Amino acid sequence: MDNNKVRPGGGFLVAKTPADGIYSREKFTDMQKEFADTAERFFQNEIIPMIEEIEAKEEVEEDGVKQPLSIILLRKGGELGLLSVDIPEEYGGLGQDIITSMLIAEKSAGTASFGITIGAHTGIGTMPIVLFGNQEQKRRYLPKLATGELVSCYALTEPGSGSDALSGKATAVLNKEGTYYILNGEKQFITNGSWADIAIVFAQVDGRYSGFIVDLHSEGVSRGREEKKMGLRGSSTTNLIFEDVKVEKENLLGNIGDASNIALNILNLGRLKLGVGALGNSKYCIDLVIKYGKERKQFGQPIISFDMQKARLADMVAEVYALDSIAYRAAGDIEDAISKIPYDDNDKYQEDVISAVRSYALEASIVKIYGSETLHTISLDAIKMHGGYGFIEEYKVERISRDNVIDMIFEGTNDINRITIFDFLVRNIFGAQIHFREYMEDIDRMLRDGRFDSLEVDTPLKEEMANIESSKRVVAYAINHALIHCGKDIKNEQQIIGTIADMVIAIYSADSTLSRVNEYISKNGEAKSEIQIAIAKLISYKTSSKVSHIAREVIIGVASQGQLDTKLGNLNRLIHCIRQRVNIVDLKRLIAVSVIDTGRYDL
Ligand SMILES: Cc1cc2nc3c(=O)[nH]c(=O)nc-3n(C[C@H](O)[C@H](O)[C@H](O)COP(=O)(O)OP(=O)(O)OC[C@H]3O[C@@H](n4cnc5c(N)ncnc54)[C@H](O)[C@@H]3O)c2cc1C
């Protein structure tokens, strides 16, 4: 492994903030931008004007048959190539990279119900066949999924099996002749449940959980009624019931017992996409707030000019910039790893791609949590900034806020994703995948000698770089102590696990923002980077404050009485290295005025 490269799976926590930048939207190629423009035009011109009809799940007559409007629109997206970017060219797709796929998800902003319809089809409904299907399965299904001739869904959840996703009770039993499986069971909350032609279904085969491609028009398949939901009201969510359904033996996905491999790896990509979807919607909220805030006057002035509203807006902008930075850093790192694998249409290639994606599972969970929770805060703040009008449907922000709640629940609840972050981090610490031990030895030396290494960098963000360096030491010290003190019992200390995950998330956001802004400054000069610098200062200020506070909670939560003073004393010495002298009030005004002038988020 390249020692200079930040290692996947939490390596950023113990590495220096990359001096030469990270992958970010400033590096998009013309081709990626073209796809993004096509997607943006499609969502803006074809979907946004139809939102009310989509939300009402209207049906439209086409060729003498009534069809769901959303499915007609999905096929229109197919004509533009929006369903086929992830599908290899030899199977009727466009074979584009992960970044392009992420960009399409980002551009679906403001259309969450339709976004989830198309996202479930292209993501969890199609990717299991792309990544785990054999050539015959790919030949049979992918060309039709690429156009939308077939619509797909993903059926993992059951009434008794949600977060504990691999404990499903559905069964698939091979018939006596060994020609087909007989599938029985019930799946719950399936997106596209009413509309899909095929489903990726998971079932126990002799106690080994396995994946299948199931034709939903088969005898024995029934679909429940549409769920009445808090949000995503225009999407289809039903249960699927399988009663003695014959599934061809050839439709087993991968091998018997592969469910965990399929389900968990598909989630990694899904989590990234969910994060960028939230990014797009967060930007959309900012644009709505600026527009409304300029038009609405109270006390004789536009409400956006009030200082409190400016502070809210600046927080929104900074969080969105950080989210953008982590989402495309993670996607770019995964794409980089995949691009080094020589392409071949065989199992080895697929396994290597899956393994490359899995190595960034921790980062994917961060993007999912940060994205969904950033949008949560931003959409609620956007409602507040609209006053009473924000509570009224016509003003859009209430729908975005309702639609966002499920982002914190599906693709693994955010609690489960916090556990995932912790689990991968610990695995990579003990497996020496990341240089945690060496890093702790350095920290112990500094505490022993009373001399703390300083960072020599030449950038307007010198102090922030040093602060994040010190913050990483604070976080590592707290994690190390929690691991030593709790030992194996740490798996039962869920509050500690959750707070450790929060510190790791905060560090990734600051590390990525600083690295991206430093590169921006070196390309554009300090004068033209004023807003980016202000954002980086604000994010690193928030991160250092947050981790200092949480690390104390962790140490106090786990240290024995006899050790508490020493451990807290050491932690305080590490925290003291952080210099928080930046004028947050001025920074927020600067950021807000800049986006108000531009009229939209455009960074
Ligand atoms: C609109 C919608 C669309 C969906 N689409 C699909 C789909 O297309 N395909 C599909 O298969 N599923 C789908 N789902 C299901 C979704 O993935 C699950 O709802 C989700 O995984 C959570 O499972 P659950 O609802 O059973 O909650 P539970 O697992 O019962 O969780 C309840 C609470 O307990 C917490 N919890 C659970 N386990 C732990 C633990 N170990 N430690 C700490 N806390 C824990 C959770 O975080 C949560 O707060 C969809 C759901 C909805 C509402």
The ligand as a MOL file (V3000), in Angstrom:
LIG
                    3D

  0  0  0     0  0            999 V3000
M  V30 BEGIN CTAB
M  V30 COUNTS 53 58 0 0 0
M  V30 BEGIN ATOM
M  V30 1 C -40.3620 4.9250 2.2950 0
M  V30 2 C -39.5230 3.7020 2.5450 0
M  V30 3 C -38.8780 3.0780 1.4800 0
M  V30 4 C -38.1300 1.9270 1.7060 0
M  V30 5 N -37.5830 1.2630 0.6280 0
M  V30 6 C -37.0380 0.0210 0.8140 0
M  V30 7 C -36.6650 -0.7900 -0.3150 0
M  V30 8 O -36.7920 -0.3780 -1.4730 0
M  V30 9 N -36.1590 -2.0300 -0.0700 0
M  V30 10 C -35.9900 -2.5110 1.1910 0
M  V30 11 O -35.5420 -3.6480 1.3290 0
M  V30 12 N -36.3380 -1.7640 2.2880 0
M  V30 13 C -36.8670 -0.5220 2.1300 0
M  V30 14 N -37.2530 0.2300 3.2170 0
M  V30 15 C -37.0460 -0.2990 4.5610 0
M  V30 16 C -35.9390 0.4390 5.3250 0
M  V30 17 O -34.6990 0.1130 4.7810 0
M  V30 18 C -36.0860 0.0490 6.8150 0
M  V30 19 O -37.2590 0.6920 7.2810 0
M  V30 20 C -34.8710 0.4540 7.6300 0
M  V30 21 O -33.7760 -0.3550 7.3110 0
M  V30 22 C -35.1230 0.3590 9.1460 0
M  V30 23 O -35.6990 -0.8530 9.5040 0
M  V30 24 P -37.0120 -0.8800 10.4240 0
M  V30 25 O -37.9890 0.0560 9.8160 0
M  V30 26 O -37.4290 -2.2890 10.6090 0
M  V30 27 O -36.5380 -0.2540 11.8010 0
M  V30 28 P -35.8830 -1.0460 13.0430 0
M  V30 29 O -34.7540 -1.8710 12.5660 0
M  V30 30 O -36.9520 -1.7220 13.8210 0
M  V30 31 O -35.3040 0.1640 13.8800 0
M  V30 32 C -36.0620 0.9330 14.8160 0
M  V30 33 C -35.0980 1.8100 15.6310 0
M  V30 34 O -34.1970 0.9580 16.3710 0
M  V30 35 C -32.8660 1.3400 16.0950 0
M  V30 36 N -31.9940 0.1550 16.1000 0
M  V30 37 C -32.1720 -1.0240 15.4470 0
M  V30 38 N -31.1470 -1.8420 15.6730 0
M  V30 39 C -30.2800 -1.1740 16.4700 0
M  V30 40 C -29.0080 -1.4760 17.0400 0
M  V30 41 N -28.3690 -2.6270 16.8110 0
M  V30 42 N -28.4200 -0.5530 17.8250 0
M  V30 43 C -29.0030 0.6540 18.0530 0
M  V30 44 N -30.1980 0.9860 17.5410 0
M  V30 45 C -30.8290 0.1000 16.7590 0
M  V30 46 C -32.9110 1.9720 14.7060 0
M  V30 47 O -31.7940 2.8400 14.4920 0
M  V30 48 C -34.2270 2.7090 14.7600 0
M  V30 49 O -34.0500 3.9410 15.3990 0
M  V30 50 C -37.9850 1.4130 3.0250 0
M  V30 51 C -38.6160 2.0620 4.0920 0
M  V30 52 C -39.3900 3.1670 3.8610 0
M  V30 53 C -40.1260 3.7950 5.0290 0
M  V30 END ATOM
M  V30 BEGIN BOND
M  V30 1 1 1 2
M  V30 2 1 2 3
M  V30 3 2 2 52
M  V30 4 2 3 4
M  V30 5 1 4 5
M  V30 6 1 4 50
M  V30 7 2 5 6
M  V30 8 1 6 7
M  V30 9 1 6 13
M  V30 10 2 7 8
M  V30 11 1 7 9
M  V30 12 1 9 10
M  V30 13 2 10 11
M  V30 14 1 10 12
M  V30 15 2 12 13
M  V30 16 1 13 14
M  V30 17 1 14 15
M  V30 18 1 14 50
M  V30 19 1 15 16
M  V30 20 1 16 17
M  V30 21 1 16 18
M  V30 22 1 18 19
M  V30 23 1 18 20
M  V30 24 1 20 21
M  V30 25 1 20 22
M  V30 26 1 22 23
M  V30 27 1 23 24
M  V30 28 2 24 25
M  V30 29 1 24 26
M  V30 30 1 24 27
M  V30 31 1 27 28
M  V30 32 2 28 29
M  V30 33 1 28 30
M  V30 34 1 28 31
M  V30 35 1 31 32
M  V30 36 1 32 33
M  V30 37 1 33 34
M  V30 38 1 33 48
M  V30 39 1 34 35
M  V30 40 1 35 36
M  V30 41 1 35 46
M  V30 42 1 36 37
M  V30 43 1 36 45
M  V30 44 2 37 38
M  V30 45 1 38 39
M  V30 46 1 39 40
M  V30 47 2 39 45
M  V30 48 1 40 41
M  V30 49 2 40 42
M  V30 50 1 42 43
M  V30 51 2 43 44
M  V30 52 1 44 45
M  V30 53 1 46 47
M  V30 54 1 46 48
M  V30 55 1 48 49
M  V30 56 2 50 51
M  V30 57 1 51 52
M  V30 58 1 52 53
M  V30 END BOND
M  V30 END CTAB
M  END
